């Protein structure tokens, strides 16, 4: 079941990265 754990960790990392991008875009919209 190692692959399942790695797959889940990857999804969490990707979703966290996308969340950071959304925050960054929102911040830029406030500044501009």
PyMOL Python script that loads the backbone (N, CA, C, O; Angstrom):
from pymol import cmd

cmd.read_pdbstr("""\
ATOM      1  N   UNK A   1       0.824  -1.213   0.000  1.00  0.00           N
ATOM      2  CA  UNK A   1       0.000   0.000   0.000  1.00  0.00           C
ATOM      3  C   UNK A   1       0.862   1.268   0.000  1.00  0.00           C
ATOM      4  O   UNK A   1       0.361   2.359   0.270  1.00  0.00           O
ATOM      5  N   UNK A   2       2.138   1.125  -0.299  1.00  0.00           N
ATOM      6  CA  UNK A   2       2.998   2.314  -0.311  1.00  0.00           C
ATOM      7  C   UNK A   2       2.588   3.290  -1.405  1.00  0.00           C
ATOM      8  O   UNK A   2       2.602   4.505  -1.209  1.00  0.00           O
ATOM      9  N   UNK A   3       2.225   2.742  -2.557  1.00  0.00           N
ATOM     10  CA  UNK A   3       1.878   3.627  -3.676  1.00  0.00           C
ATOM     11  C   UNK A   3       0.653   4.490  -3.347  1.00  0.00           C
ATOM     12  O   UNK A   3       0.564   5.641  -3.773  1.00  0.00           O
ATOM     13  N   UNK A   4      -0.291   3.918  -2.582  1.00  0.00           N
ATOM     14  CA  UNK A   4      -1.495   4.675  -2.228  1.00  0.00           C
ATOM     15  C   UNK A   4      -1.121   5.852  -1.335  1.00  0.00           C
ATOM     16  O   UNK A   4      -1.663   6.946  -1.488  1.00  0.00           O
ATOM     17  N   UNK A   5      -0.205   5.631  -0.414  1.00  0.00           N
ATOM     18  CA  UNK A   5       0.224   6.693   0.488  1.00  0.00           C
ATOM     19  C   UNK A   5       0.940   7.794  -0.298  1.00  0.00           C
ATOM     20  O   UNK A   5       0.702   8.982  -0.080  1.00  0.00           O
ATOM     21  N   UNK A   6       1.810   7.386  -1.203  1.00  0.00           N
ATOM     22  CA  UNK A   6       2.539   8.373  -2.013  1.00  0.00           C
ATOM     23  C   UNK A   6       1.572   9.157  -2.892  1.00  0.00           C
ATOM     24  O   UNK A   6       1.706  10.370  -3.053  1.00  0.00           O
ATOM     25  N   UNK A   7       0.600   8.453  -3.455  1.00  0.00           N
ATOM     26  CA  UNK A   7      -0.387   9.100  -4.324  1.00  0.00           C
ATOM     27  C   UNK A   7      -1.185  10.139  -3.540  1.00  0.00           C
ATOM     28  O   UNK A   7      -1.435  11.237  -4.037  1.00  0.00           O
ATOM     29  N   UNK A   8      -1.584   9.795  -2.323  1.00  0.00           N
ATOM     30  CA  UNK A   8      -2.348  10.720  -1.485  1.00  0.00           C
ATOM     31  C   UNK A   8      -1.505  11.924  -1.109  1.00  0.00           C
ATOM     32  O   UNK A   8      -1.982  13.058  -1.149  1.00  0.00           O
ATOM     33  N   UNK A   9      -0.243  11.680  -0.739  1.00  0.00           N
ATOM     34  CA  UNK A   9       0.646  12.788  -0.386  1.00  0.00           C
ATOM     35  C   UNK A   9       0.826  13.733  -1.567  1.00  0.00           C
ATOM     36  O   UNK A   9       0.866  14.951  -1.396  1.00  0.00           O
ATOM     37  N   UNK A  10       0.936  13.164  -2.766  1.00  0.00           N
ATOM     38  CA  UNK A  10       1.104  13.994  -3.964  1.00  0.00           C
ATOM     39  C   UNK A  10      -0.128  14.859  -4.192  1.00  0.00           C
ATOM     40  O   UNK A  10      -0.009  16.040  -4.516  1.00  0.00           O
ATOM     41  N   UNK A  11      -1.305  14.275  -4.024  1.00  0.00           N
ATOM     42  CA  UNK A  11      -2.542  15.036  -4.212  1.00  0.00           C
ATOM     43  C   UNK A  11      -2.629  16.167  -3.203  1.00  0.00           C
ATOM     44  O   UNK A  11      -3.051  17.273  -3.541  1.00  0.00           O
ATOM     45  N   UNK A  12      -2.229  15.897  -1.958  1.00  0.00           N
ATOM     46  CA  UNK A  12      -2.277  16.920  -0.918  1.00  0.00           C
ATOM     47  C   UNK A  12      -1.309  18.054  -1.261  1.00  0.00           C
ATOM     48  O   UNK A  12      -1.629  19.228  -1.078  1.00  0.00           O
ATOM     49  N   UNK A  13      -0.134  17.694  -1.755  1.00  0.00           N
ATOM     50  CA  UNK A  13       0.851  18.708  -2.126  1.00  0.00           C
ATOM     51  C   UNK A  13       0.332  19.564  -3.277  1.00  0.00           C
ATOM     52  O   UNK A  13       0.483  20.786  -3.267  1.00  0.00           O
ATOM     53  N   UNK A  14      -0.282  18.916  -4.271  1.00  0.00           N
ATOM     54  CA  UNK A  14      -0.799  19.647  -5.429  1.00  0.00           C
ATOM     55  C   UNK A  14      -1.939  20.581  -5.012  1.00  0.00           C
ATOM     56  O   UNK A  14      -1.977  21.739  -5.429  1.00  0.00           O
ATOM     57  N   UNK A  15      -2.857  20.085  -4.198  1.00  0.00           N
ATOM     58  CA  UNK A  15      -3.985  20.915  -3.773  1.00  0.00           C
ATOM     59  C   UNK A  15      -3.484  22.067  -2.911  1.00  0.00           C
ATOM     60  O   UNK A  15      -4.009  23.177  -2.994  1.00  0.00           O
ATOM     61  N   UNK A  16      -2.473  21.814  -2.087  1.00  0.00           N
ATOM     62  CA  UNK A  16      -1.907  22.878  -1.264  1.00  0.00           C
ATOM     63  C   UNK A  16      -1.231  23.926  -2.136  1.00  0.00           C
ATOM     64  O   UNK A  16      -1.309  25.121  -1.849  1.00  0.00           O
ATOM     65  N   UNK A  17      -0.565  23.479  -3.208  1.00  0.00           N
ATOM     66  CA  UNK A  17       0.098  24.396  -4.130  1.00  0.00           C
ATOM     67  C   UNK A  17      -0.923  25.259  -4.854  1.00  0.00           C
ATOM     68  O   UNK A  17      -0.722  26.462  -5.021  1.00  0.00           O
ATOM     69  N   UNK A  18      -2.030  24.637  -5.288  1.00  0.00           N
ATOM     70  CA  UNK A  18      -3.080  25.380  -5.979  1.00  0.00           C
ATOM     71  C   UNK A  18      -3.726  26.394  -5.029  1.00  0.00           C
ATOM     72  O   UNK A  18      -4.064  27.505  -5.437  1.00  0.00           O
ATOM     73  N   UNK A  19      -3.894  26.010  -3.773  1.00  0.00           N
ATOM     74  CA  UNK A  19      -4.476  26.918  -2.776  1.00  0.00           C
ATOM     75  C   UNK A  19      -3.580  28.133  -2.581  1.00  0.00           C
ATOM     76  O   UNK A  19      -4.063  29.257  -2.440  1.00  0.00           O
ATOM     77  N   UNK A  20      -2.248  27.894  -2.575  1.00  0.00           N
ATOM     78  CA  UNK A  20      -1.292  28.996  -2.434  1.00  0.00           C
ATOM     79  C   UNK A  20      -1.379  29.925  -3.642  1.00  0.00           C
ATOM     80  O   UNK A  20      -1.311  31.145  -3.496  1.00  0.00           O
ATOM     81  N   UNK A  21      -1.529  29.354  -4.826  1.00  0.00           N
ATOM     82  CA  UNK A  21      -1.643  30.171  -6.035  1.00  0.00           C
ATOM     83  C   UNK A  21      -2.903  31.026  -5.984  1.00  0.00           C
ATOM     84  O   UNK A  21      -2.873  32.198  -6.361  1.00  0.00           O
ATOM     85  N   UNK A  22      -4.015  30.448  -5.518  1.00  0.00           N
ATOM     86  CA  UNK A  22      -5.260  31.199  -5.422  1.00  0.00           C
ATOM     87  C   UNK A  22      -5.112  32.354  -4.439  1.00  0.00           C
ATOM     88  O   UNK A  22      -5.601  33.455  -4.695  1.00  0.00           O
ATOM     89  N   UNK A  23      -4.438  32.109  -3.311  1.00  0.00           N
ATOM     90  CA  UNK A  23      -4.212  33.166  -2.339  1.00  0.00           C
ATOM     91  C   UNK A  23      -3.366  34.270  -2.944  1.00  0.00           C
ATOM     92  O   UNK A  23      -3.627  35.454  -2.734  1.00  0.00           O
ATOM     93  N   UNK A  24      -2.341  33.871  -3.705  1.00  0.00           N
ATOM     94  CA  UNK A  24      -1.447  34.849  -4.330  1.00  0.00           C
ATOM     95  C   UNK A  24      -2.206  35.703  -5.339  1.00  0.00           C
ATOM     96  O   UNK A  24      -2.029  36.920  -5.380  1.00  0.00           O
ATOM     97  N   UNK A  25      -3.057  35.067  -6.159  1.00  0.00           N
ATOM     98  CA  UNK A  25      -3.852  35.816  -7.135  1.00  0.00           C
ATOM     99  C   UNK A  25      -4.816  36.767  -6.433  1.00  0.00           C
ATOM    100  O   UNK A  25      -4.993  37.905  -6.868  1.00  0.00           O
ATOM    101  N   UNK A  26      -5.432  36.310  -5.363  1.00  0.00           N
ATOM    102  CA  UNK A  26      -6.362  37.150  -4.603  1.00  0.00           C
ATOM    103  C   UNK A  26      -5.638  38.351  -4.017  1.00  0.00           C
ATOM    104  O   UNK A  26      -6.169  39.462  -4.025  1.00  0.00           O
ATOM    105  N   UNK A  27      -4.418  38.136  -3.505  1.00  0.00           N
ATOM    106  CA  UNK A  27      -3.611  39.205  -2.923  1.00  0.00           C
ATOM    107  C   UNK A  27      -3.221  40.226  -3.990  1.00  0.00           C
ATOM    108  O   UNK A  27      -3.267  41.434  -3.758  1.00  0.00           O
ATOM    109  N   UNK A  28      -2.836  39.717  -5.164  1.00  0.00           N
ATOM    110  CA  UNK A  28      -2.455  40.612  -6.262  1.00  0.00           C
ATOM    111  C   UNK A  28      -3.645  41.453  -6.711  1.00  0.00           C
ATOM    112  O   UNK A  28      -3.484  42.629  -7.038  1.00  0.00           O
ATOM    113  N   UNK A  29      -4.834  40.861  -6.728  1.00  0.00           N
ATOM    114  CA  UNK A  29      -6.032  41.606  -7.116  1.00  0.00           C
ATOM    115  C   UNK A  29      -6.316  42.716  -6.113  1.00  0.00           C
ATOM    116  O   UNK A  29      -6.781  43.789  -6.498  1.00  0.00           O
ATOM    117  N   UNK A  30      -6.044  42.476  -4.836  1.00  0.00           N
ATOM    118  CA  UNK A  30      -6.266  43.502  -3.823  1.00  0.00           C
ATOM    119  C   UNK A  30      -5.266  44.645  -3.999  1.00  0.00           C
ATOM    120  O   UNK A  30      -5.623  45.816  -3.874  1.00  0.00           O
ATOM    121  N   UNK A  31      -4.034  44.302  -4.285  1.00  0.00           N
ATOM    122  CA  UNK A  31      -2.986  45.322  -4.449  1.00  0.00           C
ATOM    123  C   UNK A  31      -3.235  46.153  -5.707  1.00  0.00           C
ATOM    124  O   UNK A  31      -3.100  47.377  -5.685  1.00  0.00           O
ATOM    125  N   UNK A  32      -3.597  45.486  -6.799  1.00  0.00           N
ATOM    126  CA  UNK A  32      -3.820  46.193  -8.059  1.00  0.00           C
ATOM    127  C   UNK A  32      -5.261  46.711  -8.091  1.00  0.00           C
ATOM    128  O   UNK A  32      -5.670  47.341  -9.067  1.00  0.00           O
TER     129      UNK A  32
END
""", "prot")
cmd.dss("prot")
cmd.show_as("cartoon", "prot")
cmd.util.cbc("prot")
cmd.orient("prot")
